[in-house]
């Protein structure tokens, strides 16, 4: 079975002063502050979460 690519998500901006839904999405992704990063599956649900906070994060596709 071929493994799917994953997404490396890095938070680059603080959530201070951001609306509560954006804070919840950052928490849901597992990010803990500027400079933190996580690797998530490349699924529609994660892509939708990333789209909501794209202005706060950087995203790269990584091979798994």
MMTF fields as JSON, N, C-alpha, C and O atoms, coordinates in Angstrom:
{
  "mmtfVersion": "1.0.0",
  "mmtfProducer": "UNKNOWN",
  "numBonds": 255,
  "numAtoms": 256,
  "numGroups": 64,
  "numChains": 1,
  "numModels": 1,
  "chainsPerModel": [1],
  "groupsPerChain": [64],
  "chainIdList": ["A"],
  "bondAtomList": [4, 2, 8, 6, 12, 10, 16, 14, 20, 18, 24, 22, 28, 26, 32, 30, 36, 34, 40, 38, 44, 42, 48, 46, 52, 50, 56, 54, 60, 58, 64, 62, 68, 66, 72, 70, 76, 74, 80, 78, 84, 82, 88, 86, 92, 90, 96, 94, 100, 98, 104, 102, 108, 106, 112, 110, 116, 114, 120, 118, 124, 122, 128, 126, 132, 130, 136, 134, 140, 138, 144, 142, 148, 146, 152, 150, 156, 154, 160, 158, 164, 162, 168, 166, 172, 170, 176, 174, 180, 178, 184, 182, 188, 186, 192, 190, 196, 194, 200, 198, 204, 202, 208, 206, 212, 210, 216, 214, 220, 218, 224, 222, 228, 226, 232, 230, 236, 234, 240, 238, 244, 242, 248, 246, 252, 250],
  "bondOrderList": [1, 1, 1, 1, 1, 1, 1, 1, 1, 1, 1, 1, 1, 1, 1, 1, 1, 1, 1, 1, 1, 1, 1, 1, 1, 1, 1, 1, 1, 1, 1, 1, 1, 1, 1, 1, 1, 1, 1, 1, 1, 1, 1, 1, 1, 1, 1, 1, 1, 1, 1, 1, 1, 1, 1, 1, 1, 1, 1, 1, 1, 1, 1],
  "groupList": [{"groupName": "UNK", "atomNameList": ["N", "CA", "C", "O"], "elementList": ["N", "C", "C", "O"], "formalChargeList": [0, 0, 0, 0], "bondAtomList": [1, 0, 2, 1, 3, 2], "bondOrderList": [1, 1, 2], "singleLetterCode": "X", "chemCompType": "L-PEPTIDE LINKING"}],
  "groupTypeList": [0, 0, 0, 0, 0, 0, 0, 0, 0, 0, 0, 0, 0, 0, 0, 0, 0, 0, 0, 0, 0, 0, 0, 0, 0, 0, 0, 0, 0, 0, 0, 0, 0, 0, 0, 0, 0, 0, 0, 0, 0, 0, 0, 0, 0, 0, 0, 0, 0, 0, 0, 0, 0, 0, 0, 0, 0, 0, 0, 0, 0, 0, 0, 0],
  "groupIdList": [1, 2, 3, 4, 5, 6, 7, 8, 9, 10, 11, 12, 13, 14, 15, 16, 17, 18, 19, 20, 21, 22, 23, 24, 25, 26, 27, 28, 29, 30, 31, 32, 33, 34, 35, 36, 37, 38, 39, 40, 41, 42, 43, 44, 45, 46, 47, 48, 49, 50, 51, 52, 53, 54, 55, 56, 57, 58, 59, 60, 61, 62, 63, 64],
  "secStructList": [7, 7, 7, 7, 7, 3, 3, 3, 3, 3, 3, 7, 1, 7, 7, 6, 6, 1, 7, 2, 2, 2, 2, 2, 2, 2, 2, 2, 2, 6, 7, 7, 1, 6, 6, 7, 3, 3, 3, 3, 3, 7, 7, 2, 2, 2, 2, 2, 2, 2, 2, 2, 6, 6, 6, 6, 3, 3, 3, 3, 3, 3, 7, 7],
  "xCoordList": [0.839, 0.0, 0.879, 1.84, 0.552, 1.327, 0.926, -0.261, 1.919, 1.599, 1.353, 2.038, 0.368, 0.007, 0.978, 1.588, 1.111, 1.946, 1.276, 0.055, 2.08, 1.569, 1.888, 2.621, 1.336, 1.553, 2.296, 1.894, 3.372, 4.096, 3.561, 3.655, 2.997, 2.367, 3.167, 3.393, 3.598, 4.357, 3.628, 3.281, 3.398, 2.75, 3.787, 4.872, 3.456, 4.42, 3.97, 4.767, 2.685, 2.136, 1.389, 0.783, 1.436, 0.721, -0.79, -1.256, -1.55, -3.008, -3.559, -4.776, -2.691, -3.146, -3.925, -3.437, -5.122, -5.966, -6.742, -7.452, -6.624, -7.345, -8.701, -8.861, -9.679, -10.99, -10.903, -10.028, -11.824, -11.816, -11.845, -11.132, -12.635, -12.612, -11.224, -10.858, -10.453, -9.101, -8.202, -7.368, -8.364, -7.592, -7.907, -7.008, -9.19, -9.605, -9.003, -8.597, -8.945, -8.367, -6.875, -6.38, -6.156, -4.725, -4.526, -3.633, -5.358, -5.285, -5.591, -4.926, -6.595, -6.984, -5.897, -5.786, -5.103, -3.978, -2.82, -1.929, -2.829, -1.762, -0.63, 0.436, -0.837, 0.204, 0.144, -0.939, 1.309, 1.374, 1.981, 2.217, 2.236, 2.775, 3.64, 3.963, 4.02, 4.848, 6.136, 6.834, 6.433, 7.625, 7.355, 8.189, 6.218, 5.91, 5.444, 4.901, 5.664, 5.256, 4.728, 5.089, 3.865, 3.29, 3.23, 3.281, 3.123, 2.917, 1.556, 1.307, 0.67, -0.69, -0.943, -0.237, -1.966, -2.36, -2.911, -3.455, -2.768, -3.299, -4.719, -4.956, -5.662, -7.061, -7.89, -7.434, -9.114, -9.958, -10.222, -10.299, -10.362, -10.641, -9.453, -9.637, -8.248, -7.07, -6.839, -6.456, -7.068, -6.899, -7.893, -7.552, -9.118, -10.103, -9.691, -9.875, -9.129, -8.656, -7.521, -7.489, -6.601, -5.457, -5.932, -5.389, -6.941, -7.456, -8.004, -7.902, -8.585, -9.148, -8.07, -8.336, -6.858, -5.788, -4.55, -3.437, -4.728, -3.597, -2.745, -1.549, -3.351, -2.611, -1.746, -0.934, -1.905, -1.129, -0.065, 0.79, -0.103, 0.779, 1.458, 1.056, 2.496, 3.085, 2.919, 2.944, 2.75, 2.444, 3.395, 3.643, 3.922, 4.744, 4.277, 3.87, 4.331, 4.007, 5.28, 6.34, 5.176, 6.325, 5.973, 4.828, 6.943, 6.761, 6.85, 7.688, 5.976, 6.013, 6.594, 6.699],
  "yCoordList": [-1.188, 0.0, 1.245, 1.335, 2.181, 3.416, 4.372, 4.606, 4.922, 5.847, 7.244, 7.693, 7.91, 9.253, 10.274, 10.054, 11.385, 12.474, 13.096, 13.04, 13.679, 14.369, 15.843, 16.256, 16.634, 18.069, 18.501, 18.162, 19.244, 19.84, 21.247, 22.082, 21.501, 22.789, 23.472, 22.886, 24.71, 25.473, 26.771, 27.521, 27.032, 28.287, 29.392, 29.256, 30.493, 31.584, 32.859, 33.781, 32.927, 34.124, 33.722, 32.653, 34.589, 34.338, 34.437, 35.102, 33.777, 33.854, 34.95, 35.095, 35.714, 36.812, 37.806, 38.251, 38.145, 39.088, 38.477, 39.19, 37.172, 36.489, 36.009, 35.789, 35.841, 35.336, 33.927, 33.136, 33.644, 32.357, 31.149, 30.18, 31.158, 30.004, 29.727, 28.567, 30.776, 30.57, 29.957, 29.106, 30.38, 29.799, 28.316, 27.504, 27.96, 26.563, 25.71, 24.573, 26.254, 25.508, 25.277, 24.175, 26.295, 26.151, 25.072, 24.235, 25.088, 24.053, 22.682, 21.7, 22.616, 21.35, 20.752, 19.532, 21.604, 21.121, 20.652, 19.948, 21.038, 20.628, 21.621, 21.298, 22.827, 23.848, 24.56, 24.774, 24.928, 25.474, 26.861, 27.363, 27.489, 28.835, 29.068, 28.127, 30.312, 30.627, 29.8, 29.706, 29.212, 28.381, 26.905, 26.083, 26.536, 25.119, 24.531, 25.235, 23.232, 22.584, 21.188, 20.557, 20.726, 19.384, 18.805, 19.531, 17.492, 16.813, 16.142, 15.346, 16.466, 15.937, 15.207, 15.403, 14.365, 13.654, 14.644, 15.687, 14.311, 15.15, 14.685, 14.001, 15.072, 14.703, 15.972, 17.067, 15.827, 17.015, 17.762, 18.991, 17.045, 17.727, 18.572, 19.71, 18.038, 18.827, 19.973, 21.067, 19.741, 20.825, 21.95, 23.12, 21.617, 22.632, 23.437, 24.653, 22.759, 23.459, 24.416, 25.561, 23.934, 24.757, 25.968, 27.062, 25.778, 26.884, 28.005, 29.178, 27.66, 28.665, 29.535, 30.682, 29.0, 29.743, 29.879, 29.996, 29.866, 29.915, 31.161, 31.144, 32.242, 33.481, 33.411, 34.306, 32.363, 32.205, 31.118, 31.02, 30.304, 29.146, 29.076, 29.746, 28.246, 27.875, 26.377, 25.644, 25.918, 24.509, 23.981, 24.641, 22.775, 22.098, 20.661, 20.07, 20.098, 18.685, 17.879, 18.217, 16.824, 15.965, 14.535, 14.111, 13.807, 12.384, 11.613, 11.903, 10.63, 9.849, 8.479, 7.692],
  "zCoordList": [0.0, 0.0, 0.0, 0.764, -0.842, -0.949, 0.18, 0.405, 0.89, 1.982, 1.418, 0.498, 1.988, 1.532, 2.105, 3.152, 1.409, 1.902, 3.12, 3.271, 3.971, 5.146, 5.021, 4.122, 5.925, 5.9, 7.158, 8.271, 6.979, 8.1, 8.28, 7.381, 9.458, 9.743, 10.843, 11.902, 10.599, 11.585, 11.88, 10.968, 13.17, 13.561, 13.516, 14.082, 12.839, 12.718, 13.409, 13.583, 13.812, 14.427, 15.691, 15.75, 16.705, 17.952, 17.751, 16.825, 18.616, 18.551, 19.459, 19.58, 20.091, 20.936, 20.071, 19.032, 20.503, 19.778, 18.63, 17.921, 18.43, 17.35, 17.858, 19.059, 16.968, 17.385, 17.98, 17.628, 18.878, 19.573, 18.622, 18.881, 17.53, 16.624, 16.034, 15.84, 15.749, 15.22, 16.287, 15.979, 17.532, 18.632, 18.773, 18.992, 18.647, 18.772, 17.656, 17.893, 16.448, 15.33, 15.564, 15.326, 16.025, 16.318, 17.383, 17.256, 18.437, 19.474, 18.891, 19.221, 18.027, 17.418, 16.542, 16.425, 15.935, 15.131, 16.007, 15.533, 17.277, 18.19, 18.275, 18.799, 17.77, 17.828, 19.172, 19.718, 19.705, 21.054, 21.131, 22.23, 20.009, 20.024, 18.808, 18.082, 18.576, 17.413, 17.408, 18.418, 16.268, 16.143, 16.334, 15.956, 16.908, 17.099, 15.775, 14.923, 15.615, 14.375, 14.665, 15.658, 13.773, 13.85, 12.449, 11.457, 12.384, 11.113, 11.199, 12.104, 10.249, 10.241, 8.926, 7.936, 8.944, 7.73, 6.705, 7.066, 5.443, 4.369, 4.052, 3.056, 4.922, 4.756, 4.571, 4.902, 4.04, 3.865, 5.169, 5.167, 6.281, 7.546, 7.998, 8.431, 7.907, 8.29, 7.316, 7.731, 6.022, 5.055, 5.318, 5.149, 5.729, 6.063, 7.281, 7.313, 8.296, 9.487, 9.12, 9.571, 8.304, 7.903, 7.102, 7.254, 6.251, 5.447, 6.33, 5.969, 7.482, 8.384, 9.033, 9.393, 9.185, 9.87, 8.989, 9.503, 7.689, 6.758, 6.945, 6.654, 7.428, 7.656, 8.917, 9.15, 9.735, 10.965, 10.875, 11.755, 9.828, 9.738, 8.368, 7.418, 8.299, 7.016, 6.867, 7.856, 5.64, 5.379, 4.305, 3.296, 4.543, 3.548, 3.454, 4.454, 2.262, 2.087, 2.325, 1.798, 3.109, 3.386, 3.027, 3.181, 2.558, 2.255, 3.558, 4.411, 3.702, 4.943, 4.72, 5.662]
}
